[in-house]
Amino acid sequence: MIIKIATLMNIKKHLVVLIFFFTCSFTDAQTRDRPIGVFDSGTGGLTVLQAILTLDSFNNTTGVPGSDGIPDFSNEMFQYLADQANMPYGNYSAEKKIDLLREHILKNMNFFLTTSYEIRSRNEWQQQSKTTAKMIVIACNTATAYALNDIKAFVNTKDQNIPVVGVINAGVKAAMEYQKNNPGTIGVFATAGTVASNGYPNTIKNFAKQMKVTEPSVVSQGGVGLAESIDRDWSYFGDTLTTVRTTYK
């Protein structure tokens, strides 16, 4: 079996280019100074934010494709939110708690849509002011797979002009473009929850239908502890060790 895998860099680039076109289409005088919200269940989404911050695929003046030596989002502000209190999201499906997962996700979306938040100082909660987001990027596979439509509907009730972009479509687009010249089985390596959702196989099927091409076979592998390792949970990951330990989960 030959497995063709779209590189992580190509997936990120497709997502970031999509974000670029959304910001060009939806940004106006009223939203120009508002930030782009980026959400993940942990810190893994910071790699997506890094890709956004470093992309230079367009001319910033004309919008024409091509590098101009200036990062495409150099004039943008960002809000990054990681729900580490409720991660890993990938375990909720196994515990049959999808409704609770969606509740967590929508509560987090509300952060991007409000003008205040609270931080704890000693034993008191202090309210802080912030700006609402003009766009939301879901950098979490599990959140995209289980709640993207719910997120869009929820955001639409608050502000109909805020676009929402999920990471799965970008990943599938990168894989399908690679598939044109390199036909084969597509391999998906993700958290156990993302694999259980069938988010990638279903989206690949839809893209194949839209592109009017033969639907490729898909092999998925769930990585138990993957999200925790990315977030440097000591139960799964230790970067100071020189020998194998027996206390990993």
Backbone bond lengths (Angstrom), bond angles and torsions (degrees), N, CA, C in turn:
res aa  C-N    CA-C-N  psi(-1)  N-CA   C-N-CA  omega(-1)  CA-C   N-CA-C  phi
1 M - - - 1.467 - - 1.531 109.55 -
2 I 1.312 115.82 130.08 1.463 120.64 177.57 1.522 108.89 -102.97
3 I 1.314 116.26 122.34 1.458 120.37 -179.58 1.520 109.51 -108.33
4 K 1.310 117.19 122.46 1.454 122.86 177.81 1.525 108.63 -99.43
5 I 1.303 117.85 123.14 1.459 121.49 -176.81 1.517 110.28 -117.11
6 A 1.338 116.78 124.33 1.464 121.09 174.73 1.521 107.69 -70.13
7 T 1.319 117.07 132.44 1.453 120.03 -177.24 1.508 111.30 -67.66
8 L 1.331 115.50 151.42 1.456 121.57 179.18 1.522 110.70 -58.58
9 M 1.328 117.55 -36.72 1.459 120.70 -179.86 1.514 111.28 -63.73
10 N 1.340 117.92 -40.61 1.461 120.47 178.24 1.520 111.48 -65.99
11 I 1.344 116.12 -38.66 1.461 120.00 178.29 1.515 109.80 -61.90
12 K 1.332 116.72 -47.31 1.459 120.48 -179.70 1.518 110.81 -62.63
13 K 1.333 116.64 -40.20 1.457 119.10 -178.59 1.515 111.04 -63.88
14 H 1.329 117.25 -42.29 1.460 119.77 178.45 1.523 111.12 -62.13
15 L 1.321 116.39 -40.47 1.463 120.21 178.89 1.512 110.86 -64.68
16 V 1.326 116.35 -45.50 1.458 120.47 -176.61 1.526 111.28 -67.83
17 V 1.324 117.47 -38.72 1.469 120.15 177.08 1.521 109.95 -63.23
18 L 1.334 116.13 -38.95 1.459 120.30 177.17 1.530 110.36 -62.23
19 I 1.326 116.27 -42.20 1.461 121.22 177.41 1.516 110.60 -62.04
20 F 1.328 116.37 -40.37 1.464 121.02 179.49 1.526 110.89 -59.30
21 F 1.332 116.34 -46.93 1.466 119.49 -178.99 1.527 111.55 -67.06
22 F 1.333 116.79 -34.96 1.454 119.86 177.41 1.525 110.74 -65.09
23 T 1.330 116.86 -43.78 1.463 119.53 -179.01 1.525 110.54 -66.25
24 C 1.323 117.23 -36.39 1.470 120.37 178.23 1.528 110.54 -65.94
25 S 1.345 116.27 -36.49 1.451 120.57 -175.97 1.522 113.39 -79.43
26 F 1.343 116.20 -34.15 1.457 119.43 -171.99 1.528 114.14 -103.59
27 T 1.329 118.50 -17.05 1.451 120.23 -177.41 1.522 111.20 -74.73
28 D 1.342 115.76 131.09 1.450 121.25 174.68 1.523 108.10 -136.70
29 A 1.314 117.00 -171.50 1.465 120.59 -176.03 1.525 111.77 -60.22
30 Q 1.352 117.22 -33.12 1.455 120.49 -176.80 1.526 112.68 -77.83
31 T 1.321 117.42 -26.29 1.462 120.21 -176.21 1.523 113.76 -106.66
32 R 1.324 117.33 -5.21 1.469 120.68 -173.72 1.521 112.72 -56.55
33 D 1.328 117.88 -37.10 1.457 121.17 -176.09 1.521 113.07 -92.98
34 R 1.318 116.95 6.64 1.464 119.99 178.02 1.537 110.35 -91.32
35 P 1.323 118.37 149.78 1.465 121.07 -176.15 1.525 113.25 -82.16
36 I 1.325 114.72 165.98 1.460 122.57 171.08 1.525 106.67 -96.48
37 G 1.325 116.69 127.43 1.459 120.58 179.47 1.517 111.13 -89.50
38 V 1.334 116.60 134.69 1.466 122.24 178.01 1.531 107.65 -123.02
39 F 1.327 116.79 126.56 1.465 120.52 -175.38 1.524 112.06 -123.53
40 D 1.333 114.82 139.67 1.467 121.89 170.49 1.522 107.48 -149.73
41 S 1.325 115.47 163.07 1.454 118.83 177.63 1.527 111.13 -74.75
42 G 1.323 116.74 -17.61 1.460 120.98 179.91 1.515 111.22 -148.32
43 T 1.324 116.08 -148.95 1.464 120.50 -175.71 1.522 113.13 -92.98
44 G 1.332 118.31 -4.42 1.467 120.11 -179.86 1.511 112.63 -60.94
45 G 1.338 116.63 -30.31 1.456 120.66 179.58 1.508 113.60 -67.41
46 L 1.329 116.71 -12.16 1.468 119.46 176.76 1.520 110.82 -63.96
47 T 1.343 117.86 -25.94 1.466 119.99 176.52 1.527 110.40 -68.39
48 V 1.341 116.29 -32.84 1.459 120.24 175.33 1.524 109.40 -68.84
49 L 1.329 116.76 -43.60 1.461 120.41 178.04 1.527 110.65 -61.39
50 Q 1.333 116.58 -39.43 1.471 119.92 177.77 1.522 110.73 -62.59
51 A 1.336 117.14 -40.31 1.465 120.75 178.28 1.521 110.74 -64.00
52 I 1.336 116.45 -37.88 1.464 120.30 177.62 1.521 110.39 -63.67
53 L 1.327 116.16 -44.81 1.462 121.25 -175.04 1.525 113.17 -69.37
54 T 1.329 116.81 -24.45 1.465 120.01 -175.53 1.531 114.09 -105.09
55 L 1.321 118.20 -5.31 1.466 120.34 -178.44 1.529 111.38 -62.65
56 D 1.315 116.38 133.09 1.469 121.76 174.73 1.525 107.39 -140.17
57 S 1.325 115.55 73.75 1.463 121.47 -177.28 1.515 112.82 -114.09
58 F 1.348 117.30 -1.56 1.457 120.77 -176.95 1.526 111.20 -138.19
59 N 1.301 115.52 155.47 1.456 121.13 173.09 1.524 107.73 -78.17
60 N 1.329 116.90 123.70 1.457 120.68 -174.53 1.524 113.24 -68.60
61 T 1.306 117.45 -20.36 1.461 120.69 -179.37 1.519 111.99 -88.17
62 T 1.331 115.93 -45.51 1.468 120.48 -174.62 1.522 113.52 -99.79
63 G 1.346 117.51 -21.49 1.459 120.67 -176.17 1.507 113.41 79.86
64 V 1.335 116.67 2.84 1.469 121.66 -179.76 1.529 109.55 -73.65
65 P 1.346 118.52 138.29 1.462 120.35 177.86 1.523 111.79 -56.73
66 G 1.341 115.47 138.58 1.451 121.59 -179.41 1.521 111.03 133.62
67 S 1.300 115.87 137.77 1.464 120.73 -178.20 1.524 111.48 -68.30
68 D 1.342 115.80 141.19 1.460 120.26 174.08 1.530 111.59 -123.18
69 G 1.350 115.80 12.27 1.460 120.04 178.01 1.522 114.21 81.56
70 I 1.326 116.72 2.43 1.459 121.32 -179.78 1.523 108.59 -123.33
71 P 1.341 119.14 127.02 1.467 120.32 178.46 1.526 111.09 -53.33
72 D 1.324 116.25 137.56 1.460 120.92 -173.74 1.522 113.67 -64.33
73 F 1.317 116.75 -25.57 1.463 120.02 -178.46 1.531 111.80 -109.98
74 S 1.320 116.64 26.72 1.466 120.82 -176.11 1.531 112.74 -63.32
75 N 1.326 117.53 -23.59 1.459 121.05 -179.39 1.524 113.47 -98.46
76 E 1.335 115.70 5.65 1.465 119.38 -177.57 1.527 111.69 -98.22
77 M 1.334 115.08 155.04 1.463 122.24 172.52 1.527 108.18 -110.57
78 F 1.328 116.26 156.93 1.460 120.50 -175.98 1.521 111.61 -136.04
79 Q 1.314 114.88 148.48 1.459 122.30 169.08 1.524 106.47 -119.98
80 Y 1.335 117.21 125.09 1.471 121.14 179.41 1.525 108.62 -112.98
81 L 1.318 115.62 129.25 1.464 120.69 179.75 1.520 109.81 -126.28
82 A 1.335 115.85 127.03 1.461 121.82 176.42 1.530 108.53 -120.25
83 D 1.315 116.56 125.39 1.463 121.45 -178.30 1.527 110.27 -90.94
84 Q 1.321 116.51 63.85 1.459 120.21 -177.80 1.529 112.48 -70.01
85 A 1.334 116.83 -16.70 1.465 119.64 177.74 1.528 111.27 -67.24
86 N 1.336 116.44 -28.11 1.469 120.32 -175.78 1.522 113.60 -118.35
87 M 1.320 118.21 6.18 1.447 120.49 177.35 1.536 109.34 -78.19
88 P 1.350 118.06 161.33 1.469 126.91 0.74 1.524 112.33 -83.58
89 Y 1.313 115.67 136.28 1.457 121.17 -179.43 1.529 112.12 -64.89
90 G 1.325 115.77 -26.90 1.459 120.06 -175.39 1.517 114.85 -64.19
91 N 1.339 118.19 -16.57 1.463 120.59 -176.86 1.529 113.64 -88.03
92 Y 1.338 117.31 -12.83 1.461 119.57 -174.46 1.525 112.91 -65.92
93 S 1.323 116.98 -38.70 1.461 119.26 -178.48 1.529 111.25 -65.11
94 A 1.329 116.65 -39.64 1.459 120.36 179.54 1.522 111.44 -63.08
95 E 1.329 115.75 -31.05 1.461 120.71 179.44 1.532 111.99 -90.84
96 K 1.342 115.87 5.59 1.469 122.01 179.82 1.534 111.74 57.34
97 K 1.318 114.99 45.24 1.460 120.94 -179.65 1.535 110.77 -124.25
98 I 1.335 115.76 46.32 1.458 120.83 -177.90 1.524 111.04 -65.10
99 D 1.339 117.65 -37.89 1.463 120.09 179.54 1.523 110.86 -62.79
100 L 1.324 117.05 -39.20 1.458 120.66 177.11 1.524 110.62 -66.08
101 L 1.334 116.62 -38.99 1.462 121.07 177.09 1.529 110.39 -60.01
102 R 1.326 117.10 -47.32 1.467 120.56 179.47 1.527 110.62 -62.35
103 E 1.333 116.98 -36.58 1.465 120.22 178.43 1.521 110.65 -62.56
104 H 1.331 116.82 -44.75 1.468 120.53 177.20 1.529 110.78 -59.47
105 I 1.326 115.75 -44.74 1.466 120.70 -176.61 1.525 110.92 -62.88
106 L 1.321 117.62 -46.20 1.465 120.88 -177.88 1.528 111.56 -68.24
107 K 1.329 117.17 -33.81 1.464 119.58 174.73 1.526 110.14 -61.88
108 N 1.320 115.73 -38.50 1.464 119.68 178.24 1.519 111.73 -68.79
109 M 1.323 116.82 -36.82 1.463 119.61 177.65 1.523 110.75 -61.59
110 N 1.317 116.19 -32.63 1.461 120.33 -179.31 1.522 111.30 -62.84
111 F 1.334 116.46 -28.57 1.468 120.55 177.57 1.525 110.76 -59.02
112 F 1.319 116.50 -41.53 1.464 120.52 -178.37 1.521 112.44 -72.78
113 L 1.330 117.08 -19.73 1.458 120.87 -172.72 1.525 113.47 -101.59
114 T 1.330 117.18 -1.08 1.461 120.84 -178.78 1.526 110.81 -110.99
115 T 1.328 115.80 165.55 1.465 121.25 -176.73 1.522 112.66 -102.77
116 S 1.324 117.66 11.89 1.463 119.77 178.73 1.520 110.59 -152.31
117 Y 1.302 115.84 160.01 1.460 122.41 174.69 1.528 107.10 -152.00
118 E 1.316 116.95 171.12 1.460 120.76 -177.00 1.518 110.94 -122.81
119 I 1.324 115.47 142.63 1.460 121.84 173.89 1.521 108.06 -123.64
120 R 1.309 115.64 150.50 1.460 119.75 -177.70 1.518 110.24 -95.71
121 S 1.313 116.41 126.46 1.458 123.11 176.55 1.514 107.50 -121.70
122 R 1.336 115.11 108.87 1.459 121.16 -173.12 1.525 109.34 59.67
123 N 1.335 118.57 -114.83 1.461 121.22 -178.81 1.517 113.17 -107.95
124 E 1.329 116.72 15.29 1.451 120.16 -177.85 1.531 110.79 -124.18
125 W 1.329 114.81 150.46 1.454 121.23 175.68 1.521 108.69 -100.68
126 Q 1.321 115.86 127.80 1.461 120.51 -178.43 1.529 109.61 -114.93
127 Q 1.314 115.28 132.89 1.470 120.45 -178.45 1.520 110.68 -83.19
128 Q 1.331 114.39 135.02 1.461 121.98 179.24 1.531 108.46 -121.16
129 S 1.308 116.67 149.06 1.465 120.25 178.61 1.523 111.14 -95.15
130 K 1.322 117.17 151.84 1.452 123.02 179.01 1.528 108.79 -153.58
131 T 1.319 115.69 170.27 1.450 122.07 178.01 1.519 109.89 -99.03
132 T 1.313 117.75 144.10 1.467 120.52 176.89 1.527 110.25 -70.98
133 A 1.324 116.12 152.99 1.467 121.23 -179.97 1.530 110.58 -78.65
134 K 1.332 116.13 150.57 1.467 120.87 176.84 1.524 111.47 -98.88
135 M 1.343 115.68 -8.35 1.456 121.79 -179.36 1.520 107.54 -161.98
136 I 1.334 117.56 147.62 1.463 120.84 179.95 1.529 109.57 -124.32
137 V 1.326 115.38 128.86 1.460 122.15 177.71 1.529 108.04 -109.20
138 I 1.326 117.00 119.65 1.457 121.32 178.28 1.524 107.95 -91.73
139 A 1.326 116.48 99.36 1.464 121.65 -176.80 1.518 111.89 -89.83
140 C 1.319 116.90 13.47 1.467 123.16 -177.97 1.524 109.01 -110.57
141 N 1.330 116.75 121.86 1.463 120.79 -179.71 1.525 111.73 -61.08
142 T 1.330 116.83 -46.52 1.463 120.54 -175.86 1.520 111.09 -64.71
143 A 1.324 116.83 -43.39 1.462 120.34 178.46 1.516 110.95 -63.36
144 T 1.327 116.59 -39.17 1.470 120.68 178.01 1.522 110.79 -64.90
145 A 1.339 116.06 -44.47 1.464 120.65 -176.09 1.517 112.59 -66.10
146 Y 1.321 116.80 -41.03 1.462 119.83 -172.85 1.526 114.49 -95.77
147 A 1.324 117.71 -18.88 1.465 116.59 -169.29 1.522 115.64 -141.11
148 L 1.329 119.67 11.30 1.462 119.78 -175.58 1.529 111.82 -58.56
149 N 1.321 117.25 -45.95 1.467 119.51 179.76 1.525 111.28 -65.66
150 D 1.339 116.50 -37.10 1.464 120.13 177.48 1.527 110.52 -65.55
151 I 1.329 115.76 -39.53 1.465 120.22 178.94 1.522 109.94 -62.42
152 K 1.333 116.09 -47.09 1.464 119.69 -178.71 1.530 111.03 -61.49
153 A 1.334 116.46 -41.85 1.460 120.17 179.63 1.523 111.01 -65.78
154 F 1.330 116.73 -41.32 1.467 121.24 179.92 1.524 110.95 -65.18
155 V 1.332 116.07 -46.33 1.463 120.58 179.95 1.522 110.09 -62.94
156 N 1.321 116.52 -37.68 1.461 121.19 -178.35 1.530 111.83 -62.77
157 T 1.341 117.27 -30.82 1.466 119.83 178.67 1.524 111.67 -72.48
158 K 1.338 116.22 -20.64 1.464 120.57 -178.74 1.527 111.66 -95.66
159 D 1.309 116.07 -42.74 1.469 121.55 -178.16 1.523 108.04 -158.07
160 Q 1.314 116.98 110.36 1.457 121.46 -175.16 1.528 113.41 -71.48
161 N 1.315 117.52 -9.29 1.463 120.52 -176.73 1.526 113.23 -97.85
162 I 1.337 117.92 5.01 1.464 120.42 -179.21 1.527 109.84 -95.33
163 P 1.331 118.78 111.65 1.470 120.72 177.32 1.531 110.99 -77.40
164 V 1.326 116.12 151.34 1.467 122.75 178.37 1.520 108.16 -123.47
165 V 1.326 116.85 129.43 1.465 122.29 -179.35 1.529 108.78 -121.70
166 G 1.344 116.64 130.63 1.460 121.75 178.30 1.515 111.81 -106.69
167 V 1.331 115.76 157.33 1.460 120.81 -173.13 1.529 112.71 -78.27
168 I 1.330 119.08 -24.84 1.462 120.39 -173.97 1.529 112.08 -65.96
169 N 1.317 117.54 -44.57 1.469 119.99 179.54 1.519 111.55 -57.88
170 A 1.353 115.25 -40.34 1.471 118.97 179.58 1.525 110.82 -64.81
171 G 1.327 116.27 -41.68 1.464 119.81 179.48 1.511 112.25 -64.46
172 V 1.321 115.98 -42.19 1.466 120.42 -180.00 1.524 110.67 -67.83
173 K 1.320 117.33 -39.76 1.463 120.16 178.74 1.524 110.80 -60.74
174 A 1.344 116.30 -42.99 1.469 120.34 178.08 1.526 110.81 -62.70
175 A 1.334 116.45 -42.47 1.462 120.49 -179.02 1.524 111.52 -66.08
176 M 1.328 116.38 -41.79 1.464 120.11 -177.29 1.528 111.46 -70.53
177 E 1.317 117.69 -34.22 1.466 119.57 176.51 1.522 110.65 -67.58
178 Y 1.336 116.08 -38.74 1.466 120.51 176.28 1.530 109.61 -65.46
179 Q 1.310 116.12 -34.48 1.467 122.75 -177.25 1.523 112.32 -64.57
180 K 1.339 117.25 -26.72 1.464 120.63 -178.18 1.525 111.95 -56.04
181 N 1.315 115.99 -45.61 1.460 120.60 -176.83 1.524 113.25 -104.65
182 N 1.328 116.76 -5.81 1.471 120.94 -178.11 1.528 109.53 -135.92
183 P 1.332 117.74 64.93 1.469 119.97 -176.03 1.519 112.15 -62.08
184 G 1.320 114.85 142.24 1.457 120.56 179.55 1.509 110.06 169.03
185 T 1.309 116.40 -172.15 1.461 121.59 177.70 1.522 109.62 -77.08
186 I 1.322 116.57 139.66 1.466 121.19 177.74 1.520 108.66 -95.56
187 G 1.310 116.43 125.73 1.456 121.73 178.65 1.517 110.89 -97.28
188 V 1.324 117.09 132.87 1.466 122.32 178.35 1.522 108.59 -118.83
189 F 1.328 116.16 119.37 1.463 121.21 174.81 1.520 108.02 -114.71
190 A 1.313 116.81 117.09 1.465 121.00 -175.21 1.520 108.99 -152.16
191 T 1.332 116.41 -175.31 1.462 119.50 176.29 1.529 108.98 -67.73
192 A 1.316 115.45 161.65 1.464 120.33 -178.93 1.524 111.11 -60.27
193 G 1.336 117.11 -36.89 1.459 121.29 -179.73 1.509 112.52 -66.74
194 T 1.334 116.58 -41.12 1.462 120.56 178.90 1.523 110.38 -64.57
195 V 1.325 116.46 -42.26 1.462 120.35 178.66 1.530 110.61 -63.74
196 A 1.340 116.48 -41.71 1.464 120.82 -179.29 1.523 112.05 -64.59
197 S 1.323 116.81 -27.27 1.470 120.63 -178.48 1.518 113.08 -73.70
198 N 1.348 116.39 -19.32 1.476 121.62 -174.91 1.521 112.05 60.84
199 G 1.325 116.23 23.98 1.459 120.61 -178.80 1.517 112.95 -60.14
200 Y 1.335 117.14 -44.28 1.463 119.69 -178.90 1.526 112.30 -72.51
201 P 1.344 120.71 -48.71 1.471 119.73 178.45 1.530 112.79 -58.67
202 N 1.331 117.44 -40.86 1.463 120.22 179.82 1.526 111.85 -65.47
203 T 1.331 115.80 -40.87 1.464 119.57 179.89 1.525 110.86 -70.29
204 I 1.331 116.99 -37.73 1.472 121.08 175.57 1.526 110.25 -60.46
205 K 1.320 116.02 -41.28 1.469 120.90 178.54 1.526 110.62 -61.97
206 N 1.332 116.30 -43.73 1.472 120.32 -179.89 1.522 111.55 -66.18
207 F 1.341 116.55 -41.25 1.462 120.27 179.52 1.526 110.70 -64.89
208 A 1.331 116.62 -40.95 1.469 120.18 179.72 1.522 110.55 -61.32
209 K 1.333 116.08 -39.33 1.454 120.71 179.16 1.531 110.56 -66.31
210 Q 1.345 115.87 -43.05 1.464 119.89 179.04 1.523 111.84 -64.30
211 M 1.341 116.02 -37.49 1.458 121.16 -178.09 1.528 112.12 -83.72
212 K 1.347 115.26 -6.79 1.463 122.13 -179.10 1.525 111.73 56.88
213 V 1.340 114.11 47.80 1.461 120.69 177.47 1.525 108.27 -125.00
214 T 1.321 115.64 164.11 1.463 120.84 178.79 1.528 110.09 -64.00
215 E 1.306 116.20 132.61 1.467 120.55 -179.97 1.531 110.11 -67.08
216 P 1.325 119.04 122.52 1.469 120.73 -178.63 1.527 110.84 -76.15
217 S 1.314 115.19 156.36 1.465 119.44 174.05 1.528 108.39 -75.82
218 V 1.320 115.93 151.65 1.467 121.64 -176.52 1.518 109.43 -130.64
219 V 1.324 116.35 131.84 1.466 122.10 174.07 1.521 107.49 -115.77
220 S 1.336 116.70 122.29 1.456 121.30 -177.47 1.526 110.51 -111.99
221 Q 1.317 115.95 140.42 1.460 121.46 177.30 1.519 109.05 -130.78
222 G 1.321 116.78 117.67 1.459 120.94 178.28 1.516 110.77 -84.83
223 G 1.317 116.33 132.77 1.453 121.73 179.70 1.521 110.42 -101.89
224 V 1.330 117.32 99.80 1.461 120.57 177.62 1.531 108.83 -67.53
225 G 1.325 116.22 126.34 1.459 119.96 -178.32 1.510 113.94 87.81
226 L 1.348 117.58 1.64 1.462 120.89 -177.93 1.524 111.50 -62.73
227 A 1.342 116.36 -50.06 1.466 119.80 -179.21 1.527 111.14 -62.57
228 E 1.337 115.52 -40.49 1.464 119.23 -179.85 1.532 111.65 -65.23
229 S 1.320 115.69 -37.46 1.467 119.45 179.09 1.518 111.40 -65.69
230 I 1.340 116.21 -41.63 1.460 120.58 178.30 1.521 110.65 -61.38
231 D 1.338 115.46 -35.94 1.462 119.95 179.78 1.525 112.58 -89.55
232 R 1.311 116.61 11.87 1.462 123.30 172.61 1.527 112.70 61.51
233 D 1.334 115.64 39.31 1.458 120.83 173.80 1.532 107.43 -70.29
234 W 1.331 116.00 123.42 1.470 120.32 -174.28 1.520 112.02 -62.19
235 S 1.332 117.69 -22.62 1.462 120.32 178.66 1.525 111.90 -66.88
236 Y 1.354 115.92 -22.37 1.463 120.61 -176.65 1.522 113.62 -119.91
237 F 1.327 116.07 -18.10 1.462 118.11 -169.03 1.537 109.68 -145.38
238 G 1.332 116.15 132.41 1.458 120.78 175.05 1.512 110.21 -141.76
239 D 1.341 116.86 114.76 1.467 119.25 -175.23 1.521 113.06 -95.83
240 T 1.342 116.89 7.11 1.469 119.25 179.17 1.526 111.95 -109.51
241 L 1.338 116.22 1.69 1.462 120.18 -175.21 1.527 111.53 -86.79
242 T 1.297 114.96 150.22 1.474 120.54 177.22 1.526 111.85 -114.87
243 T 1.327 116.68 -9.11 1.463 121.12 177.47 1.528 108.76 -135.42
244 V 1.322 115.30 160.75 1.463 120.66 178.82 1.522 109.77 -68.71
245 R 1.320 117.87 134.59 1.462 120.56 176.58 1.528 110.28 -109.70
246 T 1.303 116.75 159.43 1.465 121.31 -174.74 1.522 112.03 -97.09
247 T 1.334 118.14 2.49 1.468 120.88 -174.33 1.524 114.22 -98.55
248 Y 1.342 116.34 8.77 1.465 118.10 174.11 1.531 109.37 -66.53
249 K 1.344 117.22 144.36 1.448 119.20 174.38 1.519 110.81 -64.13
